[in-house]
Amino acid sequence: MLKWSVILLIIALIAGIFGFFNIVAAAASIAKILFFIFIVLFIISLFTGRSRNI
C-alpha cells in the first residue's frame, strides 16, 4: 500500500510539471488517503502483532 502511495505521488509530481492540474489533484488525494490508511494499519499491527512469551 505504501508502494502505491509513492507511485501516485510521483505521478502527481510529473503531472504537475507538465501542467495537468486535474490529474495532480486526483493523484495527490489518492496518495494521501492511501498513506494515511497505511499509517493506521501499521500502528494497529504494532499493537496487535504477535508477541513471544518466554
C-alpha angles and dihedrals in degrees: 000000000000088000091057093050090052091048091050091047090054090048089051092051093049092046090049091054091053094043102249095142097171091057090046092055094046097046093044094050092048091047091050093050093048091047093053091046089052092050092049093048091047092053091047091050091051091058099038099037124122114282123199114232110208 
